[in-house]
Each structure stands twice: as C-alpha cells, then as structure tokens.
Amino acid sequence: MIKSELISKIAEQNKLSKNDAERVISTFFNEITKALSEGNRVELRGFGVLSVRTRKPRLARNPKTGAKVEVAEKRVPFFKAGKNINAALNKTKK
C-alpha cells in the first residue's frame, strides 16, 4: 500500500475529504518522525514499536571497485511488530 491509497481508504471509511485525510496522515507521520529524531520511542498498541538504534562506525567495501570505505556512525529507525501483526502474518489455515 502506498500513501495515496492509505489516504483514500481513510477518507472513504471516515467520510472525510481527501484533503482532510491527507492532513491527518501527514501530521501522523510528521509527529512520528519528530519523536524519533528527538531520540524518543513511538509505541502504537496493537501495531508495534518504532525506535532509533545507533550503528557503530565500520569499514565497508565498495562492491563496484572493491575499495575499502569508512562508514561513519549513524542512527537508523528500527521497527518491532506488535502481537496483533505477528499473529495476522503467521495465521495458519486449517
């Protein structure tokens, strides 16, 4: 699903205009981004947890040239799925 499809579904299910739904979705994503950039954890019950992890600096290899490249320390987003998502993904048909 892409963002425009999500906006359409939210607008349709909640009888909102697409502009209003887009504002809701944009605010939602902006607030999550803001929280993560401040180093906070975002917990959405029934969905999962978004947090920030730090990757240590390391030596990598350029696959094209084979040359060694230093990769600086960086912060990356991390998502851990909640129980509901894991259950839905691993549901076995009987």
LUMZA-321192 format. One line per 8 residues: number of its first residue (from 1); their letters; for each residue x, y, z of N, C-alpha, C. Coordinates in Angstrom, 3 decimals. Layout:
<nodes>
NUM	A	X,Y,Z,X,Y,Z,X,Y,Z; ... .
</nodes>
This chain:
<nodes>
1	MIKSELIS	0.851,-1.171,0.000,0.000,0.000,0.000,0.895,1.232,0.000; 0.501,2.210,-0.776,1.243,3.461,-0.803,0.432,4.544,-0.100; 1.085,5.667,0.174,0.467,6.725,0.971,-0.867,7.204,0.374; -0.932,7.369,-0.940,-2.170,7.856,-1.562,-3.316,6.858,-1.381; -3.019,5.557,-1.389,-4.052,4.546,-1.158,-4.544,4.605,0.284; -3.625,4.806,1.210,-3.990,4.941,2.616,-4.893,6.153,2.815; -4.533,7.268,2.208,-5.333,8.495,2.300,-6.738,8.247,1.757; -6.834,7.583,0.617,-8.147,7.295,0.015,-8.999,6.425,0.925 .
9	KIAEQNKL	-8.393,5.382,1.518,-9.150,4.491,2.407,-9.634,5.214,3.650; -8.772,6.036,4.241,-9.167,6.777,5.444,-10.268,7.772,5.120; -10.153,8.454,4.002,-11.180,9.415,3.591,-12.516,8.703,3.374; -12.479,7.560,2.712,-13.685,6.806,2.402,-14.346,6.242,3.662; -13.554,5.638,4.545,-14.112,4.981,5.724,-14.593,5.958,6.790; -14.059,7.169,6.790,-14.427,8.144,7.817,-15.193,9.335,7.271; -15.621,9.225,6.025,-16.409,10.287,5.374,-15.715,11.642,5.487; -14.428,11.647,5.157,-13.633,12.872,5.151,-13.291,13.224,3.710 .
17	SKNDAERV	-12.939,14.494,3.498,-12.425,14.844,2.174,-11.010,14.305,2.090; -10.522,14.134,0.872,-9.160,13.617,0.711,-8.139,14.592,1.293; -8.427,15.900,1.212,-7.508,16.895,1.784,-7.421,16.741,3.302; -8.562,16.541,3.951,-8.560,16.358,5.407,-7.822,15.081,5.796; -8.078,14.010,5.063,-7.399,12.737,5.344,-5.894,12.869,5.131; -5.507,13.596,4.089,-4.079,13.798,3.817,-3.419,14.588,4.942; -4.114,15.586,5.474,-3.579,16.364,6.601,-3.403,15.476,7.831; -4.366,14.602,8.079,-4.283,13.684,9.221,-3.064,12.766,9.074 .
25	ISTFFNEI	-2.919,12.158,7.905,-1.803,11.236,7.656,-0.468,11.973,7.731; -0.388,13.148,7.139,0.858,13.922,7.168,1.232,14.304,8.594; 0.245,14.722,9.378,0.505,15.069,10.779,0.990,13.847,11.545; 0.349,12.715,11.315,0.723,11.461,11.969,2.185,11.116,11.679; 2.558,11.104,10.405,3.930,10.761,10.033,4.932,11.813,10.512; 4.557,13.078,10.449,5.460,14.144,10.915,5.737,14.023,12.404; 4.722,13.705,13.186,4.901,13.558,14.630,5.764,12.345,14.972; 5.586,11.259,14.237,6.436,10.082,14.451,7.883,10.423,14.106 .
33	TKALSEGN	8.092,11.088,12.981,9.433,11.481,12.556,10.073,12.408,13.576; 9.299,13.359,14.074,9.807,14.311,15.067,10.217,13.572,16.350; 9.379,12.675,16.816,9.676,11.922,18.041,10.942,11.087,17.874; 11.077,10.412,16.743,12.255,9.586,16.508,13.519,10.439,16.385; 13.411,11.592,15.743,14.586,12.456,15.588,15.045,13.019,16.929; 14.133,13.097,17.886,14.485,13.548,19.242,14.980,12.391,20.096; 15.018,11.193,19.515,15.519,10.026,20.237,14.460,9.309,21.057; 13.202,9.682,20.880,12.116,9.043,21.623,11.648,7.770,20.920 .
41	RVELRGFG	10.979,6.949,21.660,10.398,5.709,21.162,8.918,5.955,20.897; 8.376,5.381,19.823,6.960,5.531,19.488,6.306,4.164,19.588; 5.344,4.043,20.501,4.663,2.769,20.704,3.213,2.912,20.272; 2.813,2.108,19.300,1.444,2.103,18.804,0.837,0.756,19.180; 0.029,0.745,20.236,-0.547,-0.501,20.767,-1.258,-1.272,19.661; -0.987,-2.552,19.599,-1.611,-3.407,18.599,-0.922,-3.357,17.250; 0.027,-2.458,17.068,0.725,-2.328,15.789,2.209,-2.645,15.940; 2.886,-1.880,16.803,4.307,-2.130,17.005,5.007,-0.947,17.642 .
49	VLSVRTRK	6.325,-1.052,17.702,7.149,-0.036,18.339,8.208,0.430,17.348; 8.331,1.742,17.221,9.386,2.345,16.413,10.405,2.956,17.365; 11.673,2.698,17.113,12.721,3.267,17.947,13.925,3.584,17.068; 14.929,4.175,17.679,16.148,4.534,16.957,17.297,3.714,17.517; 18.080,3.145,16.634,19.277,2.416,17.028,20.485,3.101,16.397; 21.614,2.969,17.062,22.844,3.567,16.548,23.740,2.479,15.993; 24.178,2.670,14.763,25.129,1.748,14.157,26.529,2.299,14.353; 27.423,1.467,14.792,28.801,1.879,15.039,29.517,2.137,13.710 .
57	PRLARNPK	30.566,2.970,13.758,31.354,3.163,12.527,32.028,1.845,12.148; 32.233,1.649,10.852,32.823,0.389,10.398,33.512,0.571,9.060; 34.257,-0.427,8.689,34.870,-0.464,7.367,33.980,-1.296,6.467; 33.667,-0.769,5.304,32.840,-1.488,4.336,33.629,-1.615,3.045; 33.030,-2.265,2.073,33.698,-2.452,0.790,32.784,-1.958,-0.316; 33.350,-1.161,-1.220,32.605,-0.712,-2.387,32.482,-1.921,-3.320; 31.256,-2.398,-3.583,31.108,-3.617,-4.388,31.590,-3.456,-5.837; 31.581,-2.228,-6.335,31.989,-1.996,-7.719,33.512,-2.036,-7.880 .
65	TGAKVEVA	34.225,-1.365,-6.952,35.678,-1.261,-7.078,36.430,-2.187,-6.127; 35.773,-2.632,-5.086,36.429,-3.469,-4.093,37.221,-2.664,-3.071; 37.226,-1.340,-3.215,37.979,-0.486,-2.293,37.294,-0.434,-0.932; 38.120,-0.325,0.117,37.574,-0.206,1.477,37.098,1.231,1.689; 35.962,1.349,2.370,35.345,2.648,2.617,34.973,2.724,4.089; 35.268,3.860,4.709,34.862,4.047,6.098,33.421,4.534,6.127; 32.605,3.876,6.930,31.212,4.275,7.102,31.099,4.858,8.508; 30.634,6.091,8.588,30.531,6.787,9.873,29.390,6.208,10.712 .
73	EKRVPFFK	29.428,6.509,11.996,28.342,6.123,12.892,27.060,6.802,12.424; 25.964,6.080,12.507,24.689,6.693,12.117,23.541,6.103,12.916; 22.470,6.882,12.974,21.247,6.453,13.655,20.270,5.953,12.607; 19.633,4.820,12.894,18.696,4.231,11.945,17.393,3.880,12.658; 16.259,3.981,11.951,14.981,3.596,12.563,14.891,2.078,12.672; 14.192,1.608,13.704,14.010,0.185,13.925,12.542,-0.045,14.263; 11.939,-1.057,13.657,10.535,-1.367,13.902,10.415,-2.778,14.454; 9.675,-2.912,15.542,9.362,-4.227,16.094,7.847,-4.383,16.048 .
81	AGKNINAA	7.386,-5.355,15.291,5.956,-5.581,15.115,5.304,-6.024,16.415; 4.053,-5.605,16.594,3.277,-5.981,17.770,2.677,-7.371,17.623; 2.077,-7.817,18.706,1.477,-9.154,18.754,0.413,-9.358,17.677; -0.433,-8.350,17.489,-1.527,-8.475,16.512,-1.012,-8.682,15.095; 0.025,-7.945,14.725,0.584,-8.082,13.375,1.243,-9.440,13.225; 2.031,-9.835,14.220,2.682,-11.155,14.135,1.657,-12.270,14.039; 0.578,-12.168,14.798,-0.474,-13.199,14.746,-1.140,-13.235,13.366; -1.406,-12.049,12.803,-2.057,-11.997,11.494,-1.134,-12.554,10.405 .
89	LNKTKK	0.155,-12.298,10.506,1.091,-12.776,9.489,1.342,-14.268,9.593; 1.256,-14.803,10.790,1.585,-16.209,10.998,0.353,-17.091,11.220; -0.803,-16.586,10.833,-2.042,-17.351,10.965,-1.985,-18.539,10.022; -2.252,-19.716,10.546,-2.252,-20.912,9.693,-3.682,-21.269,9.347; -3.868,-21.656,8.113,-5.209,-22.068,7.664,-5.429,-23.512,8.047; -6.623,-23.789,8.555,-6.941,-25.168,8.964,-8.026,-25.727,8.095 .
</nodes>
